[in-house]
Amino acid sequence: MLDEQARERYRSYYCGLCRTLKERHGNPGRVTLSYDMTFLFILLSSLFEPEEVNAAGRCIAHPIKERAYTQNVIAGYVADMNIALAYHKGKDDWVDDHSRAGLTQMKLLRNAYKRIEERYPEKCAHIVCCLREISDIERANDSEVDLAANQTASMLGEIFAYQTNIWQTPLRKMGEELGRFIYLIDAYEDLPEDMVKNRYNPLIPMRERDDFETLCQEGLMMMMSECARAFDVLPLVKDADILQNIIYGGVWRRYVVVSEKRKKEAQIA
């Protein structure tokens, strides 16, 4: 568990990234803020230690009491990658499910994404390529879990590889393993709804196996173990306690909540 000082430090990164999204892309950008990108912001800031701006202020979400925030040059990169992922998420939701919310998100972020595409053409092209491959896998209804998970891994690995230097390889490896973890935990959580709506989910063919829960848990543990191994290579000191807490504990909260819910549902049934 983090102490109050560390929790406040985490919140300052979260608020700093939120402010950067607002400054670069307006209010539609700030509502896309994700915990995954906040983690990347802290990770890259810890590794490269750029000059920071630490201040406090009010915003729409916290209009009464000032909140501390942290910003630096890396916040701009992470904010742009956050928008790129959110834009394509909205686009996919619209194409796959005709989601009105997805269409709205895509339209609101379109101009911002075009600017980001000009700024980071290679990374945006990589994201598009990976998403296209995932779409092809889903249309083919391929039940091999690793196929789509590896594309998500490649996409997030490219985003984590912030610069071309000696730390590019472990950063890319971290992103890849987190990408696999995110894909699998999403599939695990969405399984009941995907079955009802007849949507693609590579876990559907496995769901009746007696060892299904064990397989999912072991797969997630293996992915985070590889992520932690790459993380340990990095010479991190500043805010290392926050990052360690997320990698060794925080990422598992979602799995625990979903797993416990499944157990209760099974007992009732």
C-alpha positions as CSV (number, residue, x, y, z in Angstrom):
1,M,0.0,0.0,0.0
2,L,1.2,3.5,-0.8
3,D,1.4,6.1,2.0
4,E,-0.6,9.4,1.6
5,Q,2.4,11.2,0.2
6,A,2.9,8.7,-2.6
7,R,-0.9,8.7,-3.3
8,E,-0.8,12.5,-3.6
9,R,2.2,12.3,-5.9
10,Y,0.2,9.8,-8.1
11,R,-2.7,12.2,-8.2
12,S,-0.5,15.0,-9.2
13,Y,0.7,13.1,-12.2
14,Y,-3.0,12.2,-13.1
15,C,-4.1,15.8,-12.8
16,G,-1.0,17.0,-14.7
17,L,-1.8,14.7,-17.6
18,C,-5.4,15.8,-17.5
19,R,-4.4,19.4,-17.7
20,T,-2.0,18.7,-20.6
21,L,-4.8,17.0,-22.5
22,K,-7.0,20.1,-22.0
23,E,-4.2,22.4,-23.0
24,R,-3.3,20.5,-26.2
25,H,-6.7,19.1,-27.2
26,G,-9.5,20.9,-25.3
27,N,-12.1,19.4,-23.0
28,P,-12.9,16.5,-25.3
29,G,-9.4,15.4,-24.9
30,R,-9.3,15.4,-21.1
31,V,-12.3,13.1,-20.8
32,T,-10.3,10.3,-22.5
33,L,-7.7,10.2,-19.8
34,S,-6.8,6.6,-18.9
35,Y,-4.9,5.0,-16.0
36,D,-2.7,3.1,-18.4
37,M,-1.4,6.3,-19.9
38,T,-1.0,7.8,-16.4
39,F,1.2,4.9,-15.6
40,L,3.3,5.5,-18.8
41,F,3.6,9.2,-17.8
42,I,5.0,8.3,-14.4
43,L,7.3,5.6,-15.9
44,L,8.9,7.8,-18.5
45,S,9.1,10.7,-16.1
46,S,10.9,8.5,-13.6
47,L,13.3,7.1,-16.2
48,F,14.2,10.4,-18.0
49,E,13.7,12.8,-15.1
50,P,12.9,15.9,-17.2
51,E,12.4,19.3,-15.6
52,E,9.0,19.5,-13.9
53,V,6.4,22.1,-13.2
54,N,4.7,21.4,-9.9
55,A,1.8,23.6,-9.0
56,A,-1.8,23.6,-7.9
57,G,-5.0,24.8,-9.3
58,R,-8.7,24.3,-9.8
59,C,-10.5,22.7,-12.8
60,I,-14.0,21.7,-13.9
61,A,-13.7,18.4,-11.9
62,H,-12.4,20.1,-8.8
63,P,-13.7,23.7,-8.8
64,I,-13.5,24.4,-5.1
65,K,-10.3,23.0,-3.7
66,E,-7.0,23.3,-5.6
67,R,-5.3,20.1,-6.6
68,A,-1.6,19.6,-7.0
69,Y,-0.4,18.7,-10.5
70,T,2.8,17.7,-12.2
71,Q,3.7,18.5,-15.8
72,N,6.8,18.1,-18.0
73,V,7.7,17.6,-21.7
74,I,6.8,13.9,-21.5
75,A,3.2,14.8,-20.6
76,G,2.8,16.2,-24.1
77,Y,3.9,12.9,-25.7
78,V,1.7,10.8,-23.5
79,A,-1.3,13.0,-23.9
80,D,-1.0,12.7,-27.7
81,M,-0.7,8.9,-27.5
82,N,-3.8,8.9,-25.2
83,I,-5.7,10.8,-27.8
84,A,-4.6,8.5,-30.6
85,L,-5.8,5.4,-28.8
86,A,-9.0,7.0,-27.7
87,Y,-9.8,8.1,-31.3
88,H,-9.3,4.6,-32.6
89,K,-11.3,3.2,-29.7
90,G,-14.2,5.4,-30.6
91,K,-13.9,4.5,-34.3
92,D,-13.8,0.8,-33.6
93,D,-16.8,1.0,-31.3
94,W,-18.7,2.7,-34.1
95,V,-17.7,0.3,-36.8
96,D,-18.1,-2.9,-34.6
97,D,-21.3,-2.0,-32.6
98,H,-22.6,1.2,-34.2
99,S,-22.1,2.8,-30.9
100,R,-23.3,6.4,-30.9
101,A,-20.9,7.2,-28.0
102,G,-18.1,5.8,-30.1
103,L,-19.1,7.9,-33.1
104,T,-19.3,11.0,-31.0
105,Q,-15.9,10.4,-29.5
106,M,-14.4,9.8,-32.9
107,K,-15.8,13.0,-34.3
108,L,-14.8,15.1,-31.3
109,L,-11.2,13.8,-31.5
110,R,-10.8,13.8,-35.3
111,N,-9.0,17.1,-35.6
112,A,-6.8,16.4,-32.6
113,Y,-5.9,13.1,-34.1
114,K,-4.9,14.6,-37.4
115,R,-2.5,16.9,-35.6
116,I,-1.0,14.0,-33.7
117,E,-0.7,11.9,-36.9
118,E,1.3,14.7,-38.5
119,R,3.5,14.9,-35.3
120,Y,4.0,11.1,-34.9
121,P,3.4,9.5,-38.4
122,E,5.3,6.3,-37.7
123,K,3.6,5.6,-34.3
124,C,0.1,6.4,-35.7
125,A,0.8,4.2,-38.7
126,H,1.8,1.4,-36.4
127,I,-1.3,1.7,-34.3
128,V,-3.5,1.6,-37.5
129,C,-1.7,-1.4,-38.8
130,C,-2.1,-3.3,-35.5
131,L,-5.8,-2.5,-35.3
132,R,-6.3,-3.6,-38.9
133,E,-4.7,-6.9,-38.1
134,I,-7.0,-7.3,-35.0
135,S,-10.0,-6.5,-37.1
136,D,-9.0,-9.2,-39.6
137,I,-8.5,-11.7,-36.8
138,E,-12.0,-10.9,-35.4
139,R,-13.7,-11.2,-38.8
140,A,-12.0,-14.6,-39.3
141,N,-13.3,-15.6,-35.8
142,D,-9.9,-17.1,-35.0
143,S,-10.0,-18.5,-31.5
144,E,-6.2,-18.4,-31.0
145,V,-5.9,-16.0,-28.1
146,D,-2.3,-15.0,-28.8
147,L,-3.0,-13.6,-32.3
148,A,-5.0,-10.5,-31.3
149,A,-3.2,-10.2,-28.0
150,N,0.2,-10.0,-29.9
151,Q,-1.2,-7.1,-32.0
152,T,-2.3,-5.2,-28.9
153,A,1.2,-6.0,-27.5
154,S,2.9,-4.6,-30.5
155,M,0.8,-1.4,-30.5
156,L,1.4,-0.6,-26.8
157,G,5.1,-1.6,-27.1
158,E,5.5,1.0,-29.9
159,I,3.9,3.6,-27.7
160,F,6.1,2.8,-24.6
161,A,9.3,3.0,-26.8
162,Y,9.4,6.8,-26.3
163,Q,12.9,7.4,-27.7
164,T,15.6,5.5,-29.6
165,N,18.2,4.8,-26.9
166,I,19.5,2.1,-24.6
167,W,16.2,1.9,-22.7
168,Q,14.0,1.4,-25.8
169,T,14.2,-2.4,-25.6
170,P,13.0,-2.8,-21.9
171,L,10.4,-0.1,-22.4
172,R,9.0,-1.8,-25.5
173,K,9.0,-5.1,-23.7
174,M,7.0,-3.6,-20.8
175,G,4.5,-2.2,-23.2
176,E,4.2,-5.5,-25.0
177,E,3.5,-7.5,-21.9
178,L,1.1,-4.9,-20.5
179,G,-0.7,-4.9,-23.9
180,R,-1.1,-8.7,-23.7
181,F,-2.3,-8.4,-20.1
182,I,-4.9,-5.7,-21.1
183,Y,-6.2,-7.7,-24.0
184,L,-6.7,-10.8,-21.9
185,I,-8.3,-9.0,-18.9
186,D,-10.6,-7.2,-21.3
187,A,-11.6,-10.5,-23.0
188,Y,-12.0,-12.1,-19.5
189,E,-14.2,-9.3,-18.2
190,D,-16.3,-9.0,-21.4
191,L,-16.9,-12.7,-21.9
192,P,-20.5,-12.9,-20.6
193,E,-21.7,-9.8,-22.6
194,D,-19.8,-10.9,-25.7
195,M,-21.6,-14.3,-25.6
196,V,-25.0,-12.6,-25.2
197,K,-24.3,-10.2,-28.1
198,N,-22.6,-12.8,-30.2
199,R,-19.4,-10.7,-30.4
200,Y,-15.9,-12.0,-31.0
201,N,-14.0,-13.2,-28.0
202,P,-11.2,-15.7,-28.2
203,L,-12.0,-17.1,-24.7
204,I,-15.4,-18.3,-25.7
205,P,-14.2,-21.8,-26.9
206,M,-12.4,-22.3,-23.6
207,R,-15.2,-21.2,-21.3
208,E,-16.5,-24.7,-20.5
209,R,-13.1,-26.1,-19.5
210,D,-12.8,-27.1,-15.9
211,D,-9.4,-25.3,-15.7
212,F,-10.7,-22.1,-17.5
213,E,-10.2,-19.8,-14.5
214,T,-6.7,-21.3,-13.8
215,L,-5.7,-20.8,-17.4
216,C,-6.7,-17.2,-17.4
217,Q,-5.0,-16.5,-14.1
218,E,-1.8,-18.2,-15.0
219,G,-1.7,-16.4,-18.4
220,L,-2.1,-13.0,-16.7
221,M,0.5,-13.9,-14.1
222,M,3.0,-14.9,-16.8
223,M,2.5,-11.6,-18.7
224,M,3.0,-9.4,-15.6
225,S,6.0,-11.5,-14.6
226,E,7.6,-10.7,-17.9
227,C,6.6,-7.0,-17.6
228,A,8.2,-6.9,-14.1
229,R,11.4,-8.5,-15.4
230,A,11.7,-5.7,-18.0
231,F,10.8,-3.1,-15.4
232,D,13.6,-4.3,-13.1
233,V,16.2,-3.5,-15.8
234,L,15.3,0.2,-15.7
235,P,17.4,2.4,-13.3
236,L,14.4,4.0,-11.6
237,V,14.7,5.8,-8.3
238,K,12.2,8.7,-8.5
239,D,8.6,7.6,-7.8
240,A,9.8,3.9,-8.1
241,D,7.5,3.0,-5.2
242,I,4.4,4.2,-7.1
243,L,5.4,2.2,-10.2
244,Q,6.2,-0.9,-8.2
245,N,2.8,-0.7,-6.4
246,I,1.0,-0.6,-9.7
247,I,3.0,-3.4,-11.3
248,Y,2.9,-5.8,-8.4
249,G,-0.5,-4.9,-7.0
250,G,-2.6,-2.3,-8.7
251,V,-3.0,-4.0,-12.1
252,W,-4.6,-7.0,-10.3
253,R,-7.5,-5.2,-8.7
254,R,-9.6,-5.4,-11.8
255,Y,-9.0,-9.1,-12.2
256,V,-9.9,-9.7,-8.5
257,V,-13.2,-7.8,-8.8
258,V,-14.3,-9.7,-11.9
259,S,-13.1,-13.1,-10.6
260,E,-15.0,-12.7,-7.3
261,K,-18.1,-11.6,-9.2
262,R,-17.9,-14.8,-11.3
263,K,-17.5,-16.9,-8.2
264,K,-20.6,-15.4,-6.6
265,E,-22.6,-15.8,-9.8
266,A,-21.6,-19.5,-10.0
267,Q,-22.6,-20.1,-6.4
268,I,-26.0,-18.6,-7.0
269,A,-26.5,-20.6,-10.2
